[in-house]
Amino acid sequence: MRSIFAALAMLGVATASDVVVGEASNWKELSTAEGIMLAEFYAPWCGHCKKLAPEWETAATELKGQATLVKVDATIESDLAQQYGIQGYPTIKAFMDGEMSDYEGGRTSADIVSWVKKMSGPAVKDIEDAAGLAAFQAAHDVVSVGFFESADSDDAKAFAKLAKQKRADHVFGAVYSADIAKAEGVTAPGLVVYKTFDTKKDVAEKFDAATAIEFIQASSFRLFAEIGPDNYKSYVDRGLPLGWLFVDPAADNTQEAKDAVAKVAESVKGKISMVWLSGVQYGQMAGRVGLSGKVWPSFGIDDNGEHFAFDESKSIASEDFAAWVADWAAGKLEPTVKSEEAPENPTTDGLTVLVGSTFKEIVFDEKKDVFIKFYAPWCGHCKSMIPDYEALAKNFEGEETVVIAKMDATANDAPKGFDVQGFPTLMFVPAGSTEIMKFEGGRNTKEMEDYIRKNAKSL
């Protein structure tokens, strides 16, 4: 496999900066070359793209010789954008020795450089003695260490492969010494997650390459921790319900509420991720889980789209809170459904407005195919697709068994299963079915209409 830098030289790519312009003519060489390549898909009119541009340039210069940073104008290279399913801007894709993945790092030059350096070099740190193991643990909050008889064993190779795939999220080390394994109470092949919090050390019952990442991910999360932009995605990817404690950091009762949630977290370990954040700063998020967004501390649970709000008039430091969480874990609580007032005439020009209280009645009508746009009033991408979506509704206005709907997902709750993580999100529920299908195609009238007609059961 040719290196990225050799590929650039061969292609004769000319650029006034260290950022390479990606085009159809050079894309194959760029995307299949050896090494690390980051590709930013952007649109010239996009404000976030303009903000990223100088950071991208700075990072490209600092990483020259270590990685290649590419920019692709998706409004011109539309075939490339479609090939990689680009839905919004900027979207960054990472290519490691020709293998593509989503870039999950930050968007400052420092973040980009840090991500590349983390992804460079060996994915597994070889640990030779007890002192090396102690130093490795001390250098990180969480490390995953495999214990093997030799680096050539099948288990060690499987561990190395896993490390290469997950190195952006976890730190990996390997021990091949029977003496160290014995001192750590581990039998090779074995797996241990060392951490600076909670239990300090989690030992897997045995090493199993198929389930190792599940063990690592479960052990890497604190029972109760602050959540923010840097770790939000890791909690979403974990797949567990999220219990949100919203606080006023300056209030006298904040620590008391944190202590109460931390204590309860132990009783529901493995069933839910417990987190806290500033309600003063992120009050809008409190509203999304069924809370008023005005009372701190307050607590709500987001369980795959269903929300459960603890009574804001009660103290989180009370026995009532612990009993409430236990009832949730036992499946005894009814969801808190946030809903705007239902419109008297919900359908205009073929477009139906959904609210929380009318959602199930309309969407799960067995005789109708329902296509839904979940949006936020402030979302620029949502606004830009309004003409296409209204045209789509008009096209189906004469079809009584097809419903084209929209719902403000910031003001209304959808039932469990409608996992809306960004805006706009488009989903389809076929007639006579409870299957929820996520639409991943283009946001234009033709592609949406073709999708509906292909998947509709009532037409």
C-alpha positions in Angstrom: 0.0 0.0 0.0 1.5 3.3 -1.0 1.9 6.0 1.7 -0.4 9.0 1.7 2.7 11.3 1.3 4.0 9.3 -1.7 0.5 9.4 -3.2 0.4 13.2 -2.9 3.8 13.5 -4.5 2.8 11.2 -7.4 -0.5 13.1 -7.9 1.3 16.4 -8.0 -1.3 18.0 -5.7 -0.7 21.7 -5.5 -2.0 23.7 -2.6 -1.0 27.0 -1.0 -1.6 25.4 2.4 -0.9 22.1 4.0 -4.6 21.1 3.6 -5.1 18.9 0.5 -8.2 19.5 -1.7 -10.0 16.3 -2.1 -11.7 15.7 -5.5 -13.0 12.8 -7.5 -9.7 12.7 -9.5 -7.4 12.1 -6.5 -9.8 10.5 -4.0 -8.9 6.9 -4.6 -5.2 7.6 -4.0 -5.9 9.6 -0.9 -8.5 7.3 0.7 -6.5 4.1 0.1 -3.0 5.3 1.0 -1.1 4.0 4.0 -1.1 6.2 7.1 -3.7 8.5 8.7 -5.9 10.8 6.6 -8.7 13.0 7.9 -11.2 14.3 5.4 -13.5 17.3 6.2 -16.7 17.4 4.1 -17.9 21.0 4.1 -20.2 23.5 2.4 -18.9 27.0 1.6 -21.9 28.6 3.2 -21.7 26.6 6.4 -20.9 28.8 9.5 -19.5 25.8 11.5 -17.3 25.0 8.5 -15.9 28.5 8.4 -15.1 28.3 12.1 -13.3 25.0 11.6 -11.3 26.2 8.6 -8.4 27.9 10.5 -8.2 25.1 13.0 -8.0 22.6 10.2 -5.2 24.7 8.6 -3.2 24.9 11.8 -3.5 21.2 12.5 -2.5 20.3 9.0 0.7 22.3 9.3 1.6 20.9 12.7 0.9 17.3 11.5 2.8 17.6 8.3 4.7 14.4 7.7 2.5 12.5 10.3 -1.0 12.7 8.8 -2.8 14.3 5.9 -5.7 16.7 6.4 -8.1 16.9 3.4 -11.0 19.2 2.6 -13.8 18.2 0.3 -16.4 20.7 -0.9 -19.5 18.5 -0.7 -21.5 20.9 -2.8 -19.2 20.2 -5.7 -18.1 16.6 -5.0 -21.7 15.5 -4.3 -21.0 11.9 -5.4 -18.3 11.6 -2.7 -20.6 13.1 -0.1 -23.3 10.6 -1.1 -20.9 7.7 -1.0 -20.1 8.4 2.7 -23.6 9.3 3.7 -22.8 13.0 4.5 -25.9 14.5 6.1 -24.6 17.7 7.7 -21.5 20.0 7.7 -18.8 19.8 8.6 -18.5 16.0 8.8 -15.1 14.5 9.3 -14.1 11.0 8.3 -10.9 9.2 9.4 -9.0 6.9 7.1 -6.4 4.6 8.8 -4.4 2.6 6.2 -7.4 2.9 3.9 -10.0 1.8 6.4 -12.7 4.5 7.0 -14.3 5.3 10.4 -16.1 8.3 11.9 -13.7 10.9 13.5 -14.8 11.3 17.1 -12.3 13.9 18.3 -12.6 17.6 19.0 -12.6 20.4 16.5 -9.8 22.6 17.7 -6.4 22.3 16.2 -5.1 21.0 19.6 -7.8 18.4 19.7 -7.1 17.2 16.1 -3.4 17.0 16.7 -4.0 15.1 20.0 -6.3 12.6 18.3 -3.8 11.9 15.5 -0.9 11.4 18.0 -3.1 9.1 20.0 -3.9 7.0 16.9 -0.2 6.9 15.9 2.3 4.2 17.0 1.5 0.9 18.6 -2.0 0.4 19.8 -0.8 -1.8 22.7 1.9 -0.9 25.2 4.1 -3.9 26.1 4.7 -4.0 29.8 7.8 -5.7 30.9 7.8 -5.6 34.7 5.8 -4.6 37.8 7.3 -1.1 37.8 6.2 -0.7 34.2 2.7 -1.8 35.1 2.5 0.7 38.0 3.8 3.5 35.8 1.3 2.6 33.0 -1.6 2.7 35.5 -0.4 6.0 37.0 -0.3 7.7 33.6 -4.0 7.2 32.9 -7.3 7.3 34.6 -8.3 4.0 33.0 -6.2 1.3 31.3 -7.1 -2.1 30.0 -4.3 -4.7 30.4 -4.3 -8.1 28.8 -2.2 -10.9 30.4 -0.9 -13.5 27.9 1.7 -16.3 27.7 3.2 -14.7 24.6 2.6 -12.0 22.0 2.2 -14.8 19.4 -0.8 -16.4 21.1 -4.2 -16.2 19.3 -5.6 -14.4 22.3 -2.8 -11.8 22.3 -3.4 -11.2 18.6 -7.1 -10.8 19.1 -6.4 -8.3 21.9 -4.1 -6.4 19.6 -6.7 -6.3 16.9 -9.3 -5.0 19.4 -6.9 -2.3 20.6 -6.3 -1.1 17.1 -10.1 -0.8 16.6 -10.8 1.0 19.9 -7.6 2.9 20.6 -9.5 6.3 20.2 -11.6 5.4 23.2 -9.4 3.3 25.4 -5.7 2.8 26.5 -4.4 -0.7 26.1 -1.4 -2.6 27.6 -0.2 -6.2 27.5 1.8 -8.3 30.0 3.6 -11.5 29.0 5.1 -12.3 32.4 3.7 -15.2 34.5 5.2 -13.6 37.6 3.4 -10.3 37.1 0.2 -12.1 36.3 0.5 -14.2 39.5 1.2 -11.0 41.6 -2.0 -9.4 40.1 -4.1 -12.5 40.8 -4.6 -13.2 37.1 -4.4 -16.4 35.1 -3.3 -16.0 31.4 -5.1 -15.3 29.2 -6.7 -12.7 31.4 -8.0 -9.1 31.3 -7.9 -6.4 33.9 -9.2 -2.8 33.9 -7.3 -0.6 36.2 -8.8 2.8 37.2 -8.4 5.7 39.6 -12.0 5.6 40.7 -14.8 3.3 42.1 -13.5 -0.2 42.5 -10.0 0.7 41.3 -9.5 -2.7 39.6 -12.0 -5.0 37.7 -10.8 -8.5 36.8 -12.6 -10.4 34.0 -13.6 -13.9 34.8 -11.7 -15.0 31.7 -10.4 -13.4 28.5 -12.9 -13.7 25.7 -12.1 -11.7 22.5 -15.8 -11.6 21.6 -17.0 -9.9 24.9 -13.8 -8.1 26.0 -14.9 -4.7 24.7 -18.2 -5.0 26.6 -16.3 -5.7 29.8 -13.8 -2.8 29.1 -16.6 -0.3 28.4 -18.6 -1.3 31.4 -15.6 -1.0 33.7 -14.4 2.3 32.3 -17.5 4.2 33.3 -17.8 5.9 36.7 -20.9 5.0 38.7 -21.6 8.7 38.8 -19.8 11.5 36.9 -20.1 14.8 35.3 -21.2 14.7 31.6 -20.1 17.2 28.9 -19.2 17.6 25.3 -16.1 15.5 25.6 -17.7 12.4 27.0 -21.4 12.7 25.9 -21.0 10.4 22.9 -19.3 7.7 25.0 -22.4 7.6 27.2 -24.7 7.4 24.2 -22.7 4.6 22.6 -22.8 2.7 25.9 -26.5 2.1 25.2 -27.8 2.4 28.8 -30.5 4.7 29.9 -29.2 8.0 31.3 -30.1 9.4 34.7 -29.5 13.2 34.7 -28.9 15.2 37.8 -29.2 19.0 37.1 -27.6 21.3 39.7 -26.7 24.8 40.4 -23.0 24.5 41.0 -23.1 27.5 43.4 -26.0 26.3 45.5 -25.5 25.0 49.1 -27.5 21.8 48.4 -25.6 20.7 45.3 -23.2 18.3 47.1 -26.0 16.8 49.1 -27.8 15.9 45.9 -24.7 14.5 44.3 -24.0 12.3 47.3 -27.6 11.0 47.2 -27.4 10.1 43.5 -24.0 8.5 43.9 -25.3 6.3 46.7 -28.3 5.2 44.6 -26.1 4.6 41.6 -24.5 1.6 43.3 -27.9 -0.1 43.5 -28.6 0.2 39.8 -25.1 -0.5 38.5 -25.2 -1.8 34.9 -28.8 -0.8 34.4 -28.3 3.0 34.0 -25.5 5.6 33.6 -25.8 8.3 36.3 -24.5 11.7 35.4 -24.7 15.3 36.6 -24.3 18.7 34.9 -25.1 22.4 35.4 -28.8 23.1 35.1 -27.9 26.8 35.0 -25.9 26.2 31.9 -27.8 23.4 30.3 -31.4 24.0 31.4 -32.7 23.2 27.9 -31.5 19.6 28.4 -33.6 19.4 31.6 -36.7 20.3 29.6 -35.9 17.4 27.2 -36.2 14.8 30.0 -39.6 16.1 31.2 -38.4 18.6 33.9 -39.3 22.2 34.1 -35.8 23.4 33.5 -36.2 25.9 36.4 -35.6 23.9 39.6 -32.2 22.8 40.8 -31.3 20.2 41.8 -33.7 18.1 39.7 -33.5 14.6 38.3 -34.8 12.9 35.2 -34.2 9.6 33.3 -33.9 9.3 29.5 -34.6 5.6 28.7 -34.3 5.3 24.9 -36.7 8.2 24.2 -39.0 7.6 27.2 -38.6 10.1 30.0 -39.2 9.8 33.8 -39.1 13.0 35.8 -38.7 12.9 39.6 -41.1 15.2 41.4 -39.3 18.5 41.6 -41.1 19.4 44.9 -39.3 16.6 46.7 -35.8 16.4 47.9 -33.3 14.2 46.0 -31.6 13.6 49.3 -34.7 11.8 50.6 -35.8 8.2 50.8 -38.5 9.1 48.2 -35.8 9.5 45.6 -34.2 6.1 46.3 -37.6 4.4 46.2 -38.5 6.2 43.0 -35.3 5.0 41.3 -35.9 1.4 42.5 -39.4 1.6 41.1 -38.0 2.7 37.7 -35.5 -0.2 37.7 -38.4 -2.6 38.5 -40.5 -1.2 35.6 -43.2 0.2 37.9 -43.1 3.8 36.7 -45.2 5.3 33.9 -43.2 7.6 31.6 -43.5 11.4 31.9 -44.9 12.6 28.5 -44.0 16.1 27.6 -46.5 17.5 25.1 -47.6 20.8 23.5 -51.3 21.4 23.2 -52.8 19.3 20.4 -53.8 21.4 17.5 -57.5 21.5 16.6 -56.8 20.9 13.0 -53.5 19.0 12.9 -53.2 18.5 9.1 -52.7 21.4 6.6 -51.7 20.8 2.9 -51.0 17.2 3.7 -48.6 17.9 6.5 -49.7 16.6 10.0 -48.4 18.1 13.2 -47.7 15.6 16.0 -47.5 16.4 19.7 -46.6 14.1 22.6 -50.2 13.4 23.5 -51.3 12.5 19.9 -48.2 10.6 18.8 -49.2 7.0 19.4 -52.7 7.4 18.1 -51.5 8.8 14.8 -48.2 7.0 14.2 -49.4 3.5 15.2 -52.6 3.6 13.2 -52.5 0.1 11.7 -54.0 1.2 8.4 -51.5 4.0 7.7 -47.9 4.4 6.7 -46.4 7.3 8.6 -43.2 9.3 7.8 -42.0 11.6 10.5 -39.6 14.5 10.7 -38.3 15.2 14.2 -37.0 18.8 14.3 -35.8 21.6 16.5 -37.0 25.2 15.8 -33.5 26.5 16.0 -32.0 23.9 13.7 -30.6 25.3 10.4 -30.7 22.0 8.6 -34.3 21.6 9.6 -35.2 25.0 8.2 -33.4 24.3 5.0 -35.4 21.2 4.2 -38.8 22.8 4.9 -39.6 23.4 1.2 -38.7 19.8 0.2 -40.7 18.4 3.2 -43.8 20.5 2.4 -43.6 19.4 -1.2 -43.4 15.8 -0.1 -46.6 16.3 2.0 -48.4 17.9 -1.0 -47.4 14.9 -3.2 -49.1 12.5 -0.7 -52.1 14.8 0.1 -54.4 12.6 -1.9 -53.2 9.3 -0.4 -55.5 8.8 2.7 -53.3 5.9 4.0 -50.0 7.8 4.0 -49.3 10.4 6.7 -46.4 12.9 6.3 -45.8 14.3 9.8 -43.5 16.5 11.8 -42.9 17.0 15.5 -40.9 19.6 17.5 -38.8 17.1 19.5 -37.7 19.9 21.9 -41.2 20.4 23.1 -42.7 16.9 22.8 -41.8 13.4 23.8 -42.0 10.4 21.5 -42.4 6.8 22.8 -39.5 4.4 23.5 -37.8 3.3 20.3 -37.8 6.7 18.6 -34.2 7.5 19.5 -33.7 11.1 18.3 -30.1 12.2 18.9 -29.8 15.0 16.3 -31.9 17.2 14.1 -33.5 16.6 11.7 -34.2 12.9 12.3 -36.5 11.1 9.8 -38.3 7.9 10.7 -40.9 5.7 9.0 -43.5 3.3 10.5 -45.1 1.0 8.0 -48.9 0.3 8.1 -49.8 -2.7 10.3 -46.4 -2.7 12.0 -44.6 -1.3 15.0 -41.3 -1.5 13.3 -39.4 1.9 13.4 -37.3 2.5 10.3 -34.7 5.3 10.3 -34.5 7.1 6.9 -30.8 7.7 6.0 -31.3 8.9 2.4 -31.1 12.4 0.9 -33.3 15.2 2.4 -34.9 16.1 -1.0 -38.5 15.5 -2.1 -37.7 12.8 -4.7 -35.5 10.5 -2.4 -38.0 10.7 0.4 -41.0 10.0 -1.8 -39.2 7.1 -3.5 -38.4 5.6 -0.1 -42.0 5.9 1.1 -43.5 4.3 -2.0 -40.9 1.5 -1.8 -41.6 0.7 1.8 -45.2 1.6 2.3 -47.6 -1.3 3.0 -50.9 0.5 2.3 -50.2 1.6 -1.3 
